[in-house]
Amino acid sequence: MKPAILVRKLEELPIYASPLVDFIRLGLQHRALPLTSGQPAPEALPLEDLARLAPEALRSRGRKALLYGSNRGLGELRRALTEWQVRSGVLPEGLGDEEVMLTLGSQYAFDLICQGLIRRGDEVACDAPCYPDTWCTALRRGASVLPLPVDEEGLDPDHLEALLAGGHRPVLVYTVLHYQNPCGCSLSPSRQRRLLELAETYDFLVVLDDPYRMLALDGPPPCGSDRFPRLGWDTGRLLYLGSLSKVLAPGVRLGWLAGHRELVAGLAKLQEMSLISLPALDGLIVLEYLLSEGMTGQLSRMVRFLKERRDVLAEGLRARCLPLGCTLRVPSGGCFLRLELPDLPATPLARELAERHGVATVPEAAFWPPSQTPAPDRFLRLSFSWCTPEELAEAAERIARALEGRPR
């Protein structure tokens, strides 16, 4: 017999499943080459380094590893991460300890923000197209989602200003700062300033998510005061999210949130009610890794790993798909390419690729919230972080064969 009351209550919850998962599962079902998920392949992860440092973390800091910790995360790790991010030009100099807290990845941090800020019926504006777990989280917390188109300079502040002038009042605006998923664009400094000026005028919070910043594949990552939006920091209009998932290991569920001390204090209390404290052992291993300066070498390895794979996939697509009328967008960082199709909806092609050609991809429509009907469906997002170079070359060939078999 079903536990009827619980089942009924769960069925009534506004749970929005990510469309991205459907295409990952479709690829697994057909054993297709996975160009879907952005997680790094196991061979890119510093397994030997972490295995060596884990016993040291237990020996030297074992008491802390086995006890409850702070609701902001381990203090030593928080300070080490902050110092690393300040040295890298990400966070502003002089950042206080009370302005940063650790979280279970940046996705959990965004859910925490939504939990604390959103009330049913509130509006949330976000990049469009956008990583679907973002707008799924906002919808689950009771918000309606306003899509904000992006171009090569990131989120379009003119579109946002038009919505605001028309009476819309989002409580927060979410955007990815560098190498946005799925489009690969970065928010230009002028648009950063414009966005924060609008936040001051119209009284909303800006959430800047930056999981790909360190994955700059064509030169050093953007840094310096001109690349970090100081405006809005002291007035509490800005929260910055970072993560180790793409640069260290996705299984190390560690991200951070930075902003005005009062915002951080409130979110830390909310996190304590949900988690009590973060996993201390994971944090201590990462702390040892940072103190050993292992992150510098890991970032260099990860960038080489991704750049080689990006270039192989891009070369294959240029040679085989551009003559068929496609357009290829190759970002200067991150984990994804964008293959724009010639007057062809992407979703049917993505399904055909997985089912008949053994390549799993994600169509543009999967990145638009349900409020956008019909959803634009002009491109395939192709991840190059998991497959080998040989598999990526083969994937480009299979995509071309699928396109050749379709009427033009």
C-alpha positions as CSV (number, residue, x, y, z in Angstrom):
1,M,0.0,0.0,0.0
2,K,1.3,3.5,-0.9
3,P,1.9,6.0,1.9
4,A,-1.1,7.9,0.5
5,I,-0.8,11.2,2.4
6,L,2.9,11.6,1.7
7,V,2.6,10.7,-1.9
8,R,-0.3,13.1,-2.5
9,K,1.6,15.9,-0.8
10,L,4.7,15.2,-2.8
11,E,2.7,15.2,-6.0
12,E,1.3,18.6,-5.1
13,L,4.7,20.2,-4.8
14,P,5.8,22.5,-7.7
15,I,8.7,20.4,-8.7
16,Y,10.2,21.4,-12.0
17,A,12.5,18.8,-13.5
18,S,15.4,20.1,-15.6
19,P,14.9,19.4,-19.4
20,L,18.7,19.0,-19.6
21,V,18.3,15.7,-17.6
22,D,16.0,14.3,-20.3
23,F,18.7,14.6,-23.0
24,I,21.4,13.2,-20.6
25,R,19.2,10.2,-20.0
26,L,18.4,9.8,-23.7
27,G,22.1,9.6,-24.4
28,L,22.7,7.1,-21.7
29,Q,19.8,5.0,-23.0
30,H,21.3,4.8,-26.4
31,R,25.0,4.6,-25.2
32,A,25.7,7.8,-27.2
33,L,28.8,9.9,-27.1
34,P,28.0,12.3,-24.2
35,L,28.2,15.9,-25.4
36,T,25.6,16.9,-22.8
37,S,27.0,17.4,-19.3
38,G,29.6,20.0,-18.5
39,Q,31.3,18.0,-15.8
40,P,35.0,17.3,-16.4
41,A,36.2,13.8,-17.3
42,P,37.8,11.8,-14.5
43,E,41.2,12.0,-16.1
44,A,41.1,15.7,-15.6
45,L,40.7,15.5,-11.9
46,P,43.6,15.6,-9.4
47,L,42.9,12.2,-7.9
48,E,46.5,11.4,-6.8
49,D,47.0,14.8,-5.2
50,L,43.7,14.6,-3.2
51,A,44.4,11.0,-2.2
52,R,47.8,12.1,-0.8
53,L,46.4,15.1,1.1
54,A,43.3,13.4,2.6
55,P,45.3,11.4,5.2
56,E,47.3,14.5,6.0
57,A,44.1,16.5,6.6
58,L,42.9,13.8,9.0
59,R,46.2,13.6,10.9
60,S,46.8,17.3,11.3
61,R,43.2,18.5,11.7
62,G,41.2,15.4,12.5
63,R,39.3,16.8,15.4
64,K,37.8,19.5,13.3
65,A,37.1,17.0,10.5
66,L,34.8,14.8,12.7
67,L,32.8,17.6,14.5
68,Y,30.1,20.1,13.5
69,G,31.4,23.3,12.0
70,S,30.4,26.9,11.4
71,N,27.3,27.7,9.4
72,R,29.5,29.8,7.1
73,G,31.9,26.9,6.5
74,L,35.4,26.1,8.0
75,G,37.0,29.5,8.8
76,E,40.5,28.5,7.6
77,L,39.1,27.3,4.3
78,R,37.0,30.4,3.9
79,R,40.0,32.6,4.4
80,A,42.2,30.6,2.1
81,L,39.6,30.6,-0.7
82,T,39.0,34.4,-0.2
83,E,42.7,35.1,-0.4
84,W,43.1,32.9,-3.5
85,Q,40.1,34.7,-5.2
86,V,41.4,38.2,-4.3
87,R,44.9,37.3,-5.7
88,S,43.2,36.1,-8.9
89,G,41.4,39.4,-9.3
90,V,37.9,37.9,-8.7
91,L,36.9,39.4,-5.4
92,P,37.7,42.9,-4.2
93,E,40.7,43.5,-2.0
94,G,40.0,44.1,1.7
95,L,37.1,41.7,1.7
96,G,36.2,40.9,5.3
97,D,35.7,37.4,6.7
98,E,32.1,38.2,7.4
99,E,31.4,38.9,3.7
100,V,32.0,35.3,2.5
101,M,30.4,32.0,3.3
102,L,30.9,28.5,1.9
103,T,28.0,26.5,0.4
104,L,27.3,23.1,-1.1
105,G,28.1,24.4,-4.6
106,S,26.8,27.5,-6.3
107,Q,23.5,25.8,-7.3
108,Y,22.7,25.2,-3.7
109,A,23.7,28.8,-3.0
110,F,21.2,30.1,-5.5
111,D,18.5,27.9,-4.0
112,L,19.4,29.4,-0.6
113,I,19.0,32.9,-2.0
114,C,15.7,32.0,-3.6
115,Q,14.5,30.4,-0.3
116,G,15.3,33.5,1.6
117,L,14.2,36.2,-0.8
118,I,11.3,34.9,-3.0
119,R,7.7,34.9,-1.9
120,R,5.0,33.3,-4.1
121,G,4.1,35.5,-7.0
122,D,7.5,37.4,-7.0
123,E,9.3,37.8,-10.3
124,V,12.8,36.6,-11.0
125,A,14.7,37.7,-14.2
126,C,17.5,35.6,-15.7
127,D,19.6,35.0,-18.7
128,A,17.8,33.5,-21.7
129,P,18.7,31.0,-22.8
130,C,20.0,29.8,-19.4
131,Y,21.1,26.8,-17.4
132,P,17.7,25.2,-16.7
133,D,18.3,24.3,-13.1
134,T,18.4,28.1,-12.4
135,W,14.9,28.9,-13.6
136,C,13.6,25.5,-12.2
137,T,14.8,26.6,-8.8
138,A,13.0,30.0,-9.1
139,L,9.8,28.3,-10.2
140,R,9.9,25.8,-7.4
141,R,10.2,28.6,-4.9
142,G,7.0,30.2,-6.3
143,A,8.4,32.8,-8.6
144,S,7.5,33.7,-12.2
145,V,10.5,33.9,-14.5
146,L,11.2,36.8,-16.9
147,P,13.7,35.7,-19.7
148,L,16.4,38.3,-20.5
149,P,18.0,37.8,-23.9
150,V,21.8,37.5,-24.1
151,D,24.1,38.4,-26.9
152,E,27.9,38.4,-27.3
153,E,28.2,40.9,-24.4
154,G,25.9,39.0,-22.1
155,L,22.6,40.0,-20.6
156,D,20.8,42.9,-22.5
157,P,20.2,45.7,-20.0
158,D,18.1,47.6,-22.5
159,H,15.6,44.7,-22.5
160,L,15.6,44.6,-18.7
161,E,15.0,48.4,-18.5
162,A,12.1,48.1,-20.9
163,L,10.5,45.4,-18.6
164,L,11.1,47.6,-15.6
165,A,9.6,50.7,-17.3
166,G,6.6,48.5,-18.2
167,G,5.9,47.7,-14.6
168,H,7.7,44.5,-14.0
169,R,9.5,44.3,-10.6
170,P,11.8,41.4,-10.3
171,V,13.2,40.8,-6.7
172,L,16.4,39.5,-8.2
173,V,18.2,39.3,-11.6
174,Y,20.4,36.3,-12.2
175,T,23.2,36.2,-14.8
176,V,26.4,34.3,-15.5
177,L,29.4,36.6,-15.5
178,H,31.8,34.7,-17.7
179,Y,31.4,32.0,-20.5
180,Q,27.7,31.7,-20.0
181,N,26.0,28.3,-20.3
182,P,24.8,27.6,-23.0
183,C,25.9,30.6,-25.1
184,G,29.5,31.1,-24.0
185,C,29.2,34.9,-23.7
186,S,30.6,37.1,-20.9
187,L,29.0,40.2,-19.4
188,S,30.9,43.2,-20.5
189,P,32.1,45.7,-17.9
190,S,29.8,48.4,-19.2
191,R,26.8,46.1,-18.9
192,Q,27.9,45.1,-15.4
193,R,27.7,48.7,-14.4
194,R,24.4,49.3,-16.2
195,L,22.9,46.3,-14.5
196,L,23.9,47.4,-11.0
197,E,22.7,51.0,-11.7
198,L,19.3,49.6,-12.6
199,A,19.4,47.5,-9.4
200,E,19.9,50.7,-7.4
201,T,17.1,52.5,-9.2
202,Y,14.5,49.8,-9.1
203,D,15.5,48.0,-5.9
204,F,16.4,44.5,-6.8
205,L,19.3,42.1,-6.1
206,V,21.8,41.1,-8.7
207,V,23.1,37.5,-8.5
208,L,26.4,37.0,-10.5
209,D,27.2,33.4,-10.9
210,D,30.8,32.7,-12.1
211,P,31.6,29.0,-12.2
212,Y,33.6,29.2,-15.4
213,R,35.7,32.2,-14.8
214,M,39.0,30.3,-14.3
215,L,38.4,28.2,-17.5
216,A,39.9,30.9,-19.8
217,L,41.1,28.9,-22.8
218,D,42.6,31.7,-25.0
219,G,44.7,33.6,-22.5
220,P,44.6,34.6,-18.9
221,P,41.3,34.9,-17.2
222,P,39.8,38.4,-16.9
223,C,40.8,40.0,-13.7
224,G,41.4,43.3,-12.1
225,S,39.1,46.0,-10.6
226,D,37.8,46.9,-14.0
227,R,36.4,43.4,-14.4
228,F,34.7,43.1,-11.0
229,P,31.6,45.2,-10.5
230,R,32.3,47.1,-7.2
231,L,29.1,49.2,-7.6
232,G,26.3,47.5,-5.5
233,W,28.7,45.7,-3.1
234,D,28.4,48.2,-0.2
235,T,24.7,48.8,-0.7
236,G,23.7,45.1,-0.7
237,R,22.6,44.9,-4.3
238,L,25.1,42.2,-5.3
239,L,25.8,38.6,-4.4
240,Y,28.6,36.8,-6.1
241,L,28.6,33.0,-6.5
242,G,31.7,30.8,-7.2
243,S,32.3,27.1,-7.3
244,L,35.1,24.5,-7.4
245,S,33.0,22.0,-9.5
246,K,34.4,22.9,-12.9
247,V,38.0,23.5,-11.8
248,L,38.7,20.9,-9.1
249,A,36.0,18.2,-9.0
250,P,32.2,18.2,-9.1
251,G,32.1,15.6,-6.4
252,V,33.6,18.1,-4.0
253,R,30.4,20.0,-3.3
254,L,32.0,23.3,-2.5
255,G,31.0,26.7,-3.6
256,W,31.0,30.2,-2.0
257,L,28.8,33.2,-1.8
258,A,30.2,36.8,-1.3
259,G,28.3,40.0,-0.6
260,H,27.3,42.6,2.0
261,R,27.9,41.3,5.5
262,E,24.2,41.5,6.5
263,L,23.1,39.5,3.4
264,V,25.7,36.9,4.1
265,A,24.8,36.7,7.8
266,G,21.1,36.1,7.0
267,L,21.9,33.4,4.4
268,A,24.3,31.7,6.8
269,K,21.5,31.4,9.4
270,L,19.2,30.0,6.7
271,Q,22.0,27.5,5.7
272,E,22.4,26.5,9.4
273,M,18.7,25.7,9.6
274,S,19.0,23.5,6.5
275,L,22.3,21.8,7.0
276,I,23.6,22.6,10.6
277,S,27.0,22.8,9.0
278,L,28.9,21.9,5.9
279,P,30.9,18.6,5.5
280,A,34.1,19.4,7.4
281,L,36.3,16.5,6.0
282,D,35.7,17.6,2.4
283,G,36.6,21.2,3.4
284,L,39.8,20.2,5.2
285,I,41.0,18.2,2.1
286,V,40.4,21.2,-0.1
287,L,42.1,23.5,2.5
288,E,45.2,21.3,2.4
289,Y,45.1,21.4,-1.4
290,L,44.9,25.2,-1.4
291,L,47.7,25.5,1.1
292,S,49.9,23.2,-1.0
293,E,49.3,25.6,-3.9
294,G,48.0,22.7,-5.9
295,M,45.3,24.7,-7.5
296,T,47.7,26.6,-9.7
297,G,48.9,23.4,-11.4
298,Q,45.3,22.0,-11.5
299,L,44.0,25.1,-13.3
300,S,46.8,24.9,-15.9
301,R,46.1,21.2,-16.5
302,M,42.3,21.8,-16.8
303,V,42.8,24.6,-19.2
304,R,45.1,22.5,-21.4
305,F,42.7,19.5,-21.2
306,L,39.6,21.6,-22.2
307,K,41.4,23.7,-24.9
308,E,42.7,20.6,-26.7
309,R,39.2,19.1,-26.8
310,R,37.5,22.3,-27.7
311,D,39.8,22.8,-30.7
312,V,39.4,19.2,-31.9
313,L,35.6,19.5,-31.8
314,A,35.6,22.9,-33.4
315,E,37.9,21.8,-36.2
316,G,35.7,18.8,-37.0
317,L,32.5,20.9,-37.0
318,R,34.1,23.7,-39.2
319,A,35.3,21.2,-41.8
320,R,32.1,19.1,-42.0
321,C,29.1,21.2,-40.8
322,L,29.8,24.8,-41.9
323,P,29.6,23.7,-45.6
324,L,26.1,22.4,-44.7
325,G,24.9,25.9,-43.7
326,C,25.6,25.8,-40.0
327,T,27.3,28.5,-37.9
328,L,29.7,27.7,-35.2
329,R,30.2,29.8,-32.0
330,V,33.4,29.0,-30.2
331,P,33.8,30.7,-26.8
332,S,37.1,31.7,-25.4
333,G,36.5,29.8,-22.2
334,G,34.1,27.4,-20.4
335,C,33.0,23.9,-21.5
336,F,30.5,24.4,-24.4
337,L,30.3,25.1,-28.2
338,R,27.2,26.3,-29.9
339,L,26.3,24.9,-33.4
340,E,23.6,27.1,-35.0
341,L,21.5,25.2,-37.5
342,P,20.2,26.3,-40.9
343,D,16.4,26.8,-40.6
344,L,16.1,23.5,-38.7
345,P,14.6,23.0,-35.2
346,A,17.2,21.6,-32.8
347,T,15.1,19.4,-30.6
348,P,14.1,16.8,-33.3
349,L,17.7,16.7,-34.5
350,A,19.0,16.2,-30.9
351,R,16.7,13.2,-30.5
352,E,17.7,11.8,-33.9
353,L,21.4,12.2,-33.1
354,A,21.1,10.2,-29.8
355,E,18.7,7.5,-31.1
356,R,20.2,6.9,-34.6
357,H,23.7,8.3,-34.7
358,G,25.0,7.8,-31.1
359,V,25.7,11.4,-30.2
360,A,24.0,13.0,-27.2
361,T,23.5,16.8,-27.4
362,V,21.2,19.4,-25.9
363,P,18.9,21.7,-28.0
364,E,18.4,25.4,-27.3
365,A,14.8,24.9,-26.3
366,A,15.8,23.0,-23.2
367,F,17.4,26.2,-21.8
368,W,14.3,28.4,-22.0
369,P,11.7,28.6,-19.2
370,P,8.1,27.4,-19.8
371,S,6.9,31.0,-20.0
372,Q,8.6,31.3,-23.3
373,T,6.2,29.7,-25.7
374,P,7.2,28.6,-28.3
375,A,10.8,28.4,-27.1
376,P,13.6,29.3,-29.6
377,D,15.2,26.2,-30.9
378,R,18.0,27.3,-33.2
379,F,21.2,25.6,-32.0
380,L,22.7,22.5,-30.3
381,R,24.9,23.0,-27.2
382,L,27.9,20.7,-27.4
383,S,30.0,20.0,-24.3
384,F,33.6,19.1,-24.9
385,S,34.6,18.4,-21.2
386,W,34.0,14.6,-21.1
387,C,34.8,12.9,-24.3
388,T,38.3,12.1,-25.6
389,P,39.7,14.0,-28.6
390,E,39.1,11.0,-30.8
391,E,35.5,10.7,-29.6
392,L,34.9,14.4,-30.3
393,A,36.3,14.1,-33.8
394,E,33.9,11.2,-34.4
395,A,31.0,13.1,-32.9
396,A,31.6,15.9,-35.4
397,E,31.5,13.4,-38.2
398,R,28.3,11.8,-37.0
399,I,26.6,15.2,-36.6
400,A,27.5,16.1,-40.2
401,R,26.1,12.8,-41.4
402,A,22.8,13.4,-39.6
403,L,22.6,16.9,-41.2
404,E,23.4,15.5,-44.7
405,G,20.5,13.1,-44.3
406,R,18.0,15.8,-43.6
407,P,16.1,17.7,-46.3
408,R,17.6,21.2,-46.9
